[in-house]
Structures are given as C-alpha cells and as structure tokens.
Amino acid sequence: MSTQSRRGGRPGKPYRRPRKDPVRILAFEALRAVDERDAYANLVLPPLLRKAREKDPAQGGLDARDAALATELVYGTLRRQGTYDAIIAECVDRPLREVDPPVLDVLSLGAHQLLGTRIPQHAAVSATVELARVVLGDGRAKFVNAVLRRITADDLDGWLDRVAPPYDEDPEEHLALWHAHPRWVVSALWDALGGGREEITALLAADNERPEVTLVARPGRATTEELTGTGADAVPGRWSPYAVRMTEGGEPGALDAVREGRAGVQDEGSQLVALALADAPLEGADSRWLDMCAGPGGKAALLGALAARRGAALLAAEKQPHRARLVARALEGNPGPWSVVSADGTRPVWRPGSFDRVLVDVPCTGLGALRRRPEARWRRRPEDLAGFAPLQRGLLREAVAAARTGGVVAYVTCSPHLAETRAVVDDVLRGLEREPQGPAAELVDARPLLPGVPGLGDGPDVQLWPHLHGTDAMYLALLRRTA
C-alpha cells in the first residue's frame, strides 16, 4: 500500500494536509469548553480571543475582523443549538445522542455558517470540513461533509417548515424551534409576559439579538460625558442617568474609566433596580445600606457610590469567598465607607433591624439574561426552579428581618419566571403575616422610582423586558418593613 493511500489519499494522488483556520479552531475550542466544563461563553471566549490577538498573524493570530467572525460563530451556534440539533437530526442516519459531542459541535458550527450567516455555501462546507480534518481526523471529516451537503438542500426557513409543527397545531413547539428556545422556557416566558403571539415572538427574537455593551459611570467617580467622549459609538443610555451604550460593541477594557474602576460594564436593568432602591422614600435615618448577595459586585459598586454621596455606609455580603474578593475589587476607590464580608445571607452575621436599605439580588435560573448567556437556555431544566425556591424565599425573609422598621427592601432577580418573582414575594409576605412575633412588611409601588421607563404594567412590582426596554429581563419588588 502506498504512503498516500495509508494516510487517506488516493493511489497516485499526494496526500494534502488539512488547512488550519485559526478562526474556526478557536470557535471549536470555545464550544468544547462550554460543553465539557459547563463554562459560559462570555467567560471562555474573551481570553481565547485576547491570546489569539496577541499572536503574529503568521502564527495563527487574529485581527479585529477575524475576532468578530469567531465571536459570531460561537454565539450564533450556541443561540440556535436546539434548532440546529433538530435539523442535523434529519440529516444523520442515527439518533443524535449517538453522535460524538465534538463531531456535533463541528456540525453545529457548519450548520450555523450555512443557515445563519451570509457565508457562501461552498465556503461554509469547505471550511467546516477542513476544521473537521484538523480536530476530528479524515475519517470523521467525511461524515461531516456528507451531513453538511444534506443541510445545503434548504435554507433556514425551509428547514424550520420541515421540523417545526404548524403554529395552529402546537404554538409552543412551533415557537421553540423557530426561535431556538426550549419549549418549557417558551411556556414560562409566555406565562410571565401575557399577551398573544406577537408579544412572545418579539421577546424570543430579542433574546436572539446580541445586546449592546452598556457601561455605568459610577457617581462621583466618572461621568457619562467622560464616557460618551471616548468615541462616536458611545451614547447615553435610555433610562438610567448613569448609563452609556456602546452601540458598535467596542472594547470596554480599553477605556481609562473602566480600567481604573470608576466605570464598569453593567446592564441598564441592573442599574435601574439599584437606583430604585436608592431613591425609595424613607423616613428617619438613612445611614446603613446592605447588599446581601453582592457578587460579583456591579450593583454593590453603584450602590456604594450612591451611598457615599449621602454619607451612608454600605455592607456588601457574599457567600463565596472568591466572589467576595471580586466585590471588594469593584468597590476599591469608592469614596464612602464600605466593607465586604464573606457571609451566607440566610445565616446573617448582622443584627436584625440594622439597615435602612437592603438589596437582595437572589440566585436564579438566569432566564432574563439569555441574550448574554445563550447557552443557559439549553443548560437549565424546569427542575432547577425547585432547587432555587427555598433559597430565594429564605433570603427575602432575612432581607426583611435585616431592615429596620420603615426600612426598604429590594427583591431582585434576573429571571421573569413567575415561580422566581411574584410567587416568591407573595409566599414570603403570607408567611410573615402568619408569624405575629416576626417582622411584617408591605409592598411599595416601584413604578414611580423608574421615571420615564414605559410599559411597567399594573404594579406594584416591575418586570423589565429585552424587547420593550432593551434591558435584561430584571424583576423588582420593593417592600417596606412595617413592624
């Protein structure tokens, strides 16, 4: 047998080594990290890109255009993973669970290039097969080539007409496949949102849009004028007086104010809920504020800056020591008094009734931030809700207990799921009513504390939405301790 044929070439035809494409290899590495380590793309991808940008182009380094393509391949593939799986399943001769995960990642990358980008079909197939030869070997590359050729038989709409049931027969499954969300997530979002097909479709579509980078100018340390003066793509936020939107993306870490901690990356919804707590009417003392679940520190940094302007002190608590260190780093340079403790909010180390304002931003499923963490929609399961429920209720009860009589508590979560929002607040308030010796609380209308923000519903709580407000789907309920 000739050397050529042993290595995969035809007799008489020299073997050609696969071409290494640094963009697609990097995208593949990011997808494998997300799959194998349960990592998040927004944490995995930046260091990979940074390392690649530092390399010489001749050694596989990436320029800005390459980095943008790698980012689109990773995020686009993750957003539509479930939809691409359904399409790939129609093009393979075995159950999808029997396809090796690395092979499925390569196929998904190829499917996204074919169905979700403007890359020409022949280039998408050729580049993906070359990637398969590099990372999977020549044998499995042939399988990848055959599957991708079948996918080229139709465009995305055509495939969706094949794999998705008609809307009239099964609305939730139809929307789940057309907009690349698990069915249970579509159902939960629809319940929370209300309305008809047009509204839920707008929300699901917004979840699939890459969000703008939003900055916060921390009061007393930076100004929006400073940040908007850094370039033509930086414009004031829509709702928060401290927000600046980088409409063309950009690199926040290149800005002096961000590097120095005077400004930070923070969704406008996160800014609004912190501002609502800070602006809630309060009688009597206003000198001690508490952030009960402060990691990684974005809201704590904003609250700390606001508290400092009033001469108030902020205590930031975070259960995980490594996250507590992130909180301390975010608060560095804050002009007012602040302290950080590594403490479990359900087992407080502070005296009851000690604080005038309390923020409790509880752990949750994160269904409100699917724009930023597209893989989370496929990773979460309905049973996760039951795991978070006792913690969310316990934290809110302790937050009420931590506030003084007349003090204000902000219950915040980055999920619109009713089981994590109104159900938690209602259960805790009912529980407090049954405990005559414990604290008592009442809901406060939060809507006037978000001035200028439309579409806030009937109150007294507030649910923000990506398609209505351009923010993550943040939930806010304000409670005042009454006794």
ROMI-15330 format. One record per residue (C-alpha): residue number from 0; residue in three letters; x, y, z. Coordinates in steps of 0.1 Angstrom, whole numbers, plus 5000, padded with zeros to 4 digits. Example, Ala and Ser with C-alpha at 12.3 -4.5 7.8 and 13.67 -1.06 7.14 Angstrom:
REM residues 2
ATOM 0 ala 5123 4955 5078
ATOM 1 ser 5137 4989 5071
REM end
This chain:
REM residues 483
ATOM 0 met 5000 5000 5000
ATOM 1 ser 5014 5034 4991
ATOM 2 thr 5021 5061 5017
ATOM 3 gln 4994 5083 5001
ATOM 4 ser 4967 5057 5004
ATOM 5 arg 4976 5047 5040
ATOM 6 arg 4972 5084 5050
ATOM 7 gly 4939 5088 5033
ATOM 8 gly 4949 5099 4998
ATOM 9 arg 4940 5081 4966
ATOM 10 pro 4967 5060 4948
ATOM 11 gly 4988 5083 4927
ATOM 12 lys 4974 5114 4944
ATOM 13 pro 4996 5131 4971
ATOM 14 tyr 4980 5135 5005
ATOM 15 arg 4971 5171 5013
ATOM 16 arg 4974 5182 5048
ATOM 17 pro 4943 5200 5062
ATOM 18 arg 4945 5238 5063
ATOM 19 lys 4944 5252 5098
ATOM 20 asp 4918 5280 5101
ATOM 21 pro 4926 5298 5134
ATOM 22 val 4891 5314 5135
ATOM 23 arg 4872 5282 5133
ATOM 24 ile 4896 5263 5155
ATOM 25 leu 4892 5290 5182
ATOM 26 ala 4854 5288 5178
ATOM 27 phe 4855 5250 5182
ATOM 28 glu 4877 5252 5213
ATOM 29 ala 4852 5277 5229
ATOM 30 leu 4822 5253 5221
ATOM 31 arg 4841 5224 5236
ATOM 32 ala 4848 5243 5268
ATOM 33 val 4811 5252 5271
ATOM 34 asp 4801 5216 5266
ATOM 35 glu 4828 5198 5286
ATOM 36 arg 4832 5222 5315
ATOM 37 asp 4798 5237 5317
ATOM 38 ala 4816 5270 5311
ATOM 39 tyr 4799 5302 5299
ATOM 40 ala 4809 5315 5265
ATOM 41 asn 4811 5351 5278
ATOM 42 leu 4838 5339 5302
ATOM 43 val 4856 5315 5279
ATOM 44 leu 4857 5334 5247
ATOM 45 pro 4874 5367 5258
ATOM 46 pro 4907 5352 5270
ATOM 47 leu 4909 5329 5239
ATOM 48 leu 4904 5360 5217
ATOM 49 arg 4929 5380 5237
ATOM 50 lys 4955 5353 5234
ATOM 51 ala 4949 5350 5196
ATOM 52 arg 4950 5388 5191
ATOM 53 glu 4984 5389 5207
ATOM 54 lys 4999 5363 5183
ATOM 55 asp 5016 5372 5150
ATOM 56 pro 4991 5367 5121
ATOM 57 ala 5017 5343 5105
ATOM 58 gln 5015 5322 5136
ATOM 59 gly 4977 5320 5137
ATOM 60 gly 4969 5353 5153
ATOM 61 leu 4936 5371 5146
ATOM 62 asp 4928 5406 5136
ATOM 63 ala 4897 5425 5146
ATOM 64 arg 4877 5411 5117
ATOM 65 asp 4887 5376 5125
ATOM 66 ala 4878 5381 5161
ATOM 67 ala 4844 5394 5152
ATOM 68 leu 4837 5363 5130
ATOM 69 ala 4849 5339 5157
ATOM 70 thr 4825 5356 5182
ATOM 71 glu 4796 5354 5158
ATOM 72 leu 4803 5317 5151
ATOM 73 val 4804 5309 5189
ATOM 74 tyr 4774 5329 5200
ATOM 75 gly 4753 5322 5169
ATOM 76 thr 4759 5285 5172
ATOM 77 leu 4750 5285 5209
ATOM 78 arg 4719 5305 5204
ATOM 79 arg 4704 5282 5179
ATOM 80 gln 4718 5250 5192
ATOM 81 gly 4685 5233 5198
ATOM 82 thr 4672 5243 5163
ATOM 83 tyr 4704 5231 5146
ATOM 84 asp 4702 5198 5165
ATOM 85 ala 4667 5193 5151
ATOM 86 ile 4679 5200 5116
ATOM 87 ile 4711 5179 5119
ATOM 88 ala 4689 5150 5133
ATOM 89 glu 4671 5150 5100
ATOM 90 cys 4704 5146 5081
ATOM 91 val 4721 5118 5100
ATOM 92 asp 4713 5081 5100
ATOM 93 arg 4715 5075 5137
ATOM 94 pro 4700 5091 5169
ATOM 95 leu 4717 5124 5177
ATOM 96 arg 4727 5111 5211
ATOM 97 glu 4750 5086 5193
ATOM 98 val 4769 5113 5175
ATOM 99 asp 4801 5122 5195
ATOM 100 pro 4799 5156 5211
ATOM 101 pro 4830 5170 5193
ATOM 102 val 4815 5159 5159
ATOM 103 leu 4782 5175 5168
ATOM 104 asp 4800 5208 5177
ATOM 105 val 4817 5208 5143
ATOM 106 leu 4783 5200 5126
ATOM 107 ser 4766 5228 5145
ATOM 108 leu 4793 5253 5135
ATOM 109 gly 4788 5243 5099
ATOM 110 ala 4750 5245 5102
ATOM 111 his 4753 5280 5116
ATOM 112 gln 4775 5291 5088
ATOM 113 leu 4751 5276 5062
ATOM 114 leu 4718 5287 5078
ATOM 115 gly 4726 5317 5100
ATOM 116 thr 4753 5337 5082
ATOM 117 arg 4760 5351 5047
ATOM 118 ile 4790 5329 5041
ATOM 119 pro 4786 5312 5007
ATOM 120 gln 4776 5276 5009
ATOM 121 his 4807 5262 4992
ATOM 122 ala 4829 5282 5015
ATOM 123 ala 4810 5272 5046
ATOM 124 val 4811 5235 5037
ATOM 125 ser 4848 5236 5027
ATOM 126 ala 4859 5255 5058
ATOM 127 thr 4840 5232 5082
ATOM 128 val 4853 5200 5065
ATOM 129 glu 4889 5214 5068
ATOM 130 leu 4882 5221 5105
ATOM 131 ala 4869 5185 5109
ATOM 132 arg 4901 5171 5093
ATOM 133 val 4922 5191 5118
ATOM 134 val 4902 5184 5150
ATOM 135 leu 4885 5151 5143
ATOM 136 gly 4906 5133 5116
ATOM 137 asp 4900 5125 5080
ATOM 138 gly 4876 5096 5086
ATOM 139 arg 4850 5117 5106
ATOM 140 ala 4855 5146 5083
ATOM 141 lys 4839 5125 5056
ATOM 142 phe 4808 5121 5078
ATOM 143 val 4808 5159 5084
ATOM 144 asn 4810 5166 5047
ATOM 145 ala 4781 5142 5039
ATOM 146 val 4758 5158 5066
ATOM 147 leu 4766 5193 5056
ATOM 148 arg 4758 5185 5020
ATOM 149 arg 4724 5174 5031
ATOM 150 ile 4719 5206 5051
ATOM 151 thr 4726 5227 5020
ATOM 152 ala 4694 5213 5004
ATOM 153 asp 4674 5241 5020
ATOM 154 asp 4677 5274 5038
ATOM 155 leu 4668 5280 5075
ATOM 156 asp 4631 5288 5069
ATOM 157 gly 4627 5258 5047
ATOM 158 trp 4642 5235 5073
ATOM 159 leu 4620 5251 5100
ATOM 160 asp 4590 5244 5079
ATOM 161 arg 4601 5208 5079
ATOM 162 val 4610 5202 5115
ATOM 163 ala 4586 5225 5134
ATOM 164 pro 4549 5218 5137
ATOM 165 pro 4524 5244 5124
ATOM 166 tyr 4516 5272 5149
ATOM 167 asp 4479 5263 5150
ATOM 168 glu 4487 5227 5160
ATOM 169 asp 4513 5234 5187
ATOM 170 pro 4521 5271 5193
ATOM 171 glu 4548 5265 5219
ATOM 172 glu 4568 5239 5200
ATOM 173 his 4565 5259 5168
ATOM 174 leu 4579 5290 5186
ATOM 175 ala 4605 5269 5204
ATOM 176 leu 4620 5257 5171
ATOM 177 trp 4616 5289 5151
ATOM 178 his 4632 5310 5178
ATOM 179 ala 4656 5285 5193
ATOM 180 his 4643 5282 5229
ATOM 181 pro 4634 5251 5248
ATOM 182 arg 4597 5245 5249
ATOM 183 trp 4595 5249 5287
ATOM 184 val 4613 5283 5285
ATOM 185 val 4588 5295 5258
ATOM 186 ser 4559 5284 5281
ATOM 187 ala 4574 5301 5311
ATOM 188 leu 4582 5334 5293
ATOM 189 trp 4547 5334 5277
ATOM 190 asp 4530 5330 5311
ATOM 191 ala 4551 5358 5326
ATOM 192 leu 4546 5381 5297
ATOM 193 gly 4510 5375 5289
ATOM 194 gly 4496 5387 5255
ATOM 195 gly 4494 5369 5222
ATOM 196 arg 4517 5356 5195
ATOM 197 glu 4531 5390 5185
ATOM 198 glu 4544 5398 5220
ATOM 199 ile 4560 5365 5228
ATOM 200 thr 4576 5364 5193
ATOM 201 ala 4591 5398 5199
ATOM 202 leu 4606 5387 5232
ATOM 203 leu 4620 5355 5218
ATOM 204 ala 4635 5374 5189
ATOM 205 ala 4651 5399 5213
ATOM 206 asp 4667 5371 5232
ATOM 207 asn 4685 5361 5200
ATOM 208 glu 4699 5396 5194
ATOM 209 arg 4734 5404 5206
ATOM 210 pro 4730 5430 5233
ATOM 211 glu 4748 5463 5232
ATOM 212 val 4776 5468 5257
ATOM 213 thr 4763 5491 5284
ATOM 214 leu 4785 5510 5308
ATOM 215 val 4778 5526 5342
ATOM 216 ala 4795 5558 5352
ATOM 217 arg 4798 5554 5389
ATOM 218 pro 4785 5585 5406
ATOM 219 gly 4812 5608 5420
ATOM 220 arg 4839 5588 5402
ATOM 221 ala 4831 5592 5365
ATOM 222 thr 4805 5610 5343
ATOM 223 thr 4785 5599 5313
ATOM 224 glu 4801 5629 5294
ATOM 225 glu 4835 5613 5300
ATOM 226 leu 4824 5580 5286
ATOM 227 thr 4805 5594 5256
ATOM 228 gly 4835 5615 5248
ATOM 229 thr 4856 5583 5241
ATOM 230 gly 4841 5577 5207
ATOM 231 ala 4813 5581 5183
ATOM 232 asp 4797 5548 5192
ATOM 233 ala 4792 5558 5229
ATOM 234 val 4758 5574 5235
ATOM 235 pro 4738 5580 5267
ATOM 236 gly 4716 5552 5280
ATOM 237 arg 4679 5551 5275
ATOM 238 trp 4667 5552 5311
ATOM 239 ser 4695 5553 5337
ATOM 240 pro 4712 5587 5342
ATOM 241 tyr 4745 5568 5347
ATOM 242 ala 4743 5546 5316
ATOM 243 val 4763 5548 5284
ATOM 244 arg 4756 5524 5254
ATOM 245 met 4785 5513 5231
ATOM 246 thr 4763 5509 5200
ATOM 247 glu 4791 5494 5179
ATOM 248 gly 4803 5470 5206
ATOM 249 gly 4838 5482 5213
ATOM 250 glu 4862 5471 5240
ATOM 251 pro 4853 5485 5274
ATOM 252 gly 4886 5475 5289
ATOM 253 ala 4903 5500 5266
ATOM 254 leu 4886 5529 5284
ATOM 255 asp 4906 5546 5312
ATOM 256 ala 4875 5549 5334
ATOM 257 val 4868 5512 5332
ATOM 258 arg 4904 5501 5338
ATOM 259 glu 4905 5524 5368
ATOM 260 gly 4872 5510 5383
ATOM 261 arg 4855 5544 5380
ATOM 262 ala 4831 5529 5355
ATOM 263 gly 4820 5494 5347
ATOM 264 val 4801 5471 5324
ATOM 265 gln 4765 5469 5337
ATOM 266 asp 4732 5462 5320
ATOM 267 glu 4708 5492 5323
ATOM 268 gly 4682 5470 5340
ATOM 269 ser 4707 5462 5368
ATOM 270 gln 4713 5499 5372
ATOM 271 leu 4676 5507 5373
ATOM 272 val 4668 5483 5402
ATOM 273 ala 4697 5496 5423
ATOM 274 leu 4686 5532 5416
ATOM 275 ala 4650 5524 5426
ATOM 276 leu 4662 5511 5460
ATOM 277 ala 4684 5541 5465
ATOM 278 asp 4656 5566 5456
ATOM 279 ala 4628 5549 5475
ATOM 280 pro 4612 5573 5500
ATOM 281 leu 4624 5568 5535
ATOM 282 glu 4616 5584 5569
ATOM 283 gly 4643 5588 5595
ATOM 284 ala 4678 5576 5593
ATOM 285 asp 4695 5567 5560
ATOM 286 ser 4730 5557 5570
ATOM 287 arg 4733 5519 5567
ATOM 288 trp 4728 5500 5534
ATOM 289 leu 4732 5463 5528
ATOM 290 asp 4738 5443 5496
ATOM 291 met 4730 5407 5507
ATOM 292 cys 4741 5388 5476
ATOM 293 ala 4767 5411 5463
ATOM 294 gly 4789 5390 5439
ATOM 295 pro 4804 5398 5415
ATOM 296 gly 4800 5434 5426
ATOM 297 gly 4784 5455 5399
ATOM 298 lys 4753 5466 5419
ATOM 299 ala 4774 5469 5451
ATOM 300 ala 4797 5494 5433
ATOM 301 leu 4768 5515 5421
ATOM 302 leu 4751 5514 5455
ATOM 303 gly 4783 5522 5473
ATOM 304 ala 4788 5553 5451
ATOM 305 leu 4753 5564 5457
ATOM 306 ala 4755 5558 5495
ATOM 307 ala 4788 5577 5497
ATOM 308 arg 4771 5608 5483
ATOM 309 arg 4747 5607 5513
ATOM 310 gly 4772 5598 5539
ATOM 311 ala 4758 5563 5542
ATOM 312 ala 4779 5532 5547
ATOM 313 leu 4775 5500 5526
ATOM 314 leu 4780 5465 5538
ATOM 315 ala 4783 5440 5509
ATOM 316 ala 4779 5403 5518
ATOM 317 glu 4787 5374 5495
ATOM 318 lys 4787 5338 5505
ATOM 319 gln 4815 5326 5481
ATOM 320 pro 4850 5339 5492
ATOM 321 his 4863 5342 5456
ATOM 322 arg 4832 5363 5447
ATOM 323 ala 4836 5384 5478
ATOM 324 arg 4871 5393 5466
ATOM 325 leu 4855 5404 5433
ATOM 326 val 4831 5426 5452
ATOM 327 ala 4859 5442 5472
ATOM 328 arg 4878 5449 5439
ATOM 329 ala 4847 5465 5424
ATOM 330 leu 4844 5488 5455
ATOM 331 glu 4880 5498 5455
ATOM 332 gly 4884 5535 5453
ATOM 333 asn 4848 5542 5464
ATOM 334 pro 4849 5575 5484
ATOM 335 gly 4824 5565 5511
ATOM 336 pro 4827 5539 5539
ATOM 337 trp 4821 5503 5528
ATOM 338 ser 4830 5468 5539
ATOM 339 val 4828 5433 5524
ATOM 340 val 4821 5401 5543
ATOM 341 ser 4820 5366 5532
ATOM 342 ala 4787 5355 5547
ATOM 343 asp 4756 5335 5539
ATOM 344 gly 4726 5358 5538
ATOM 345 thr 4703 5330 5551
ATOM 346 arg 4725 5329 5582
ATOM 347 pro 4732 5366 5588
ATOM 348 val 4762 5378 5608
ATOM 349 trp 4745 5412 5613
ATOM 350 arg 4719 5422 5639
ATOM 351 pro 4682 5422 5628
ATOM 352 gly 4667 5456 5620
ATOM 353 ser 4702 5471 5614
ATOM 354 phe 4697 5486 5579
ATOM 355 asp 4678 5514 5562
ATOM 356 arg 4680 5499 5527
ATOM 357 val 4686 5463 5517
ATOM 358 leu 4692 5448 5483
ATOM 359 val 4687 5411 5479
ATOM 360 asp 4696 5400 5443
ATOM 361 val 4689 5363 5446
ATOM 362 pro 4705 5334 5427
ATOM 363 cys 4681 5323 5400
ATOM 364 thr 4678 5304 5367
ATOM 365 gly 4691 5335 5348
ATOM 366 leu 4663 5333 5322
ATOM 367 gly 4663 5371 5320
ATOM 368 ala 4698 5372 5306
ATOM 369 leu 4696 5348 5277
ATOM 370 arg 4709 5374 5253
ATOM 371 arg 4742 5374 5271
ATOM 372 arg 4744 5337 5280
ATOM 373 pro 4728 5319 5251
ATOM 374 glu 4739 5285 5263
ATOM 375 ala 4720 5289 5295
ATOM 376 arg 4687 5282 5278
ATOM 377 trp 4698 5247 5268
ATOM 378 arg 4716 5241 5302
ATOM 379 arg 4687 5249 5325
ATOM 380 arg 4659 5225 5333
ATOM 381 pro 4624 5230 5348
ATOM 382 glu 4635 5211 5380
ATOM 383 asp 4661 5238 5386
ATOM 384 leu 4633 5261 5398
ATOM 385 ala 4626 5238 5428
ATOM 386 gly 4663 5240 5438
ATOM 387 phe 4663 5278 5439
ATOM 388 ala 4629 5282 5455
ATOM 389 pro 4638 5276 5492
ATOM 390 leu 4670 5298 5489
ATOM 391 gln 4651 5327 5473
ATOM 392 arg 4624 5327 5500
ATOM 393 gly 4649 5323 5528
ATOM 394 leu 4670 5352 5515
ATOM 395 leu 4639 5375 5511
ATOM 396 arg 4627 5367 5547
ATOM 397 glu 4662 5375 5561
ATOM 398 ala 4663 5407 5540
ATOM 399 val 4631 5419 5556
ATOM 400 ala 4644 5410 5590
ATOM 401 ala 4677 5429 5583
ATOM 402 ala 4658 5461 5576
ATOM 403 arg 4647 5484 5604
ATOM 404 thr 4610 5493 5608
ATOM 405 gly 4603 5518 5580
ATOM 406 gly 4633 5505 5560
ATOM 407 val 4631 5494 5524
ATOM 408 val 4640 5460 5508
ATOM 409 ala 4645 5455 5470
ATOM 410 tyr 4639 5419 5459
ATOM 411 val 4657 5415 5426
ATOM 412 thr 4661 5386 5402
ATOM 413 cys 4674 5382 5366
ATOM 414 ser 4645 5359 5357
ATOM 415 pro 4610 5367 5347
ATOM 416 his 4597 5332 5356
ATOM 417 leu 4567 5337 5379
ATOM 418 ala 4580 5310 5402
ATOM 419 glu 4611 5332 5409
ATOM 420 thr 4593 5365 5410
ATOM 421 arg 4558 5371 5423
ATOM 422 ala 4554 5336 5437
ATOM 423 val 4584 5342 5460
ATOM 424 val 4572 5377 5471
ATOM 425 asp 4537 5365 5477
ATOM 426 asp 4547 5334 5497
ATOM 427 val 4571 5354 5519
ATOM 428 leu 4545 5381 5527
ATOM 429 arg 4519 5355 5535
ATOM 430 gly 4544 5337 5557
ATOM 431 leu 4552 5369 5576
ATOM 432 glu 4515 5375 5582
ATOM 433 arg 4513 5341 5600
ATOM 434 glu 4542 5350 5623
ATOM 435 pro 4529 5376 5648
ATOM 436 gln 4563 5377 5666
ATOM 437 gly 4583 5382 5634
ATOM 438 pro 4588 5412 5611
ATOM 439 ala 4560 5425 5589
ATOM 440 ala 4562 5441 5555
ATOM 441 glu 4541 5456 5527
ATOM 442 leu 4547 5461 5490
ATOM 443 val 4556 5495 5477
ATOM 444 asp 4548 5507 5442
ATOM 445 ala 4581 5505 5424
ATOM 446 arg 4570 5521 5392
ATOM 447 pro 4574 5558 5402
ATOM 448 leu 4610 5550 5410
ATOM 449 leu 4618 5542 5374
ATOM 450 pro 4609 5576 5359
ATOM 451 gly 4604 5577 5321
ATOM 452 val 4605 5540 5317
ATOM 453 pro 4574 5528 5298
ATOM 454 gly 4555 5496 5299
ATOM 455 leu 4558 5489 5336
ATOM 456 gly 4524 5472 5339
ATOM 457 asp 4499 5474 5367
ATOM 458 gly 4525 5473 5396
ATOM 459 pro 4533 5474 5423
ATOM 460 asp 4562 5453 5412
ATOM 461 val 4582 5458 5380
ATOM 462 gln 4592 5435 5352
ATOM 463 leu 4617 5448 5326
ATOM 464 trp 4619 5431 5292
ATOM 465 pro 4645 5430 5264
ATOM 466 his 4620 5437 5236
ATOM 467 leu 4603 5466 5255
ATOM 468 his 4632 5482 5274
ATOM 469 gly 4664 5470 5258
ATOM 470 thr 4675 5456 5291
ATOM 471 asp 4678 5421 5306
ATOM 472 ala 4645 5408 5320
ATOM 473 met 4651 5421 5355
ATOM 474 tyr 4624 5418 5381
ATOM 475 leu 4620 5442 5411
ATOM 476 ala 4597 5442 5441
ATOM 477 leu 4600 5468 5468
ATOM 478 leu 4589 5460 5503
ATOM 479 arg 4588 5483 5534
ATOM 480 arg 4592 5468 5568
ATOM 481 thr 4562 5479 5588
ATOM 482 ala 4569 5463 5622
REM end
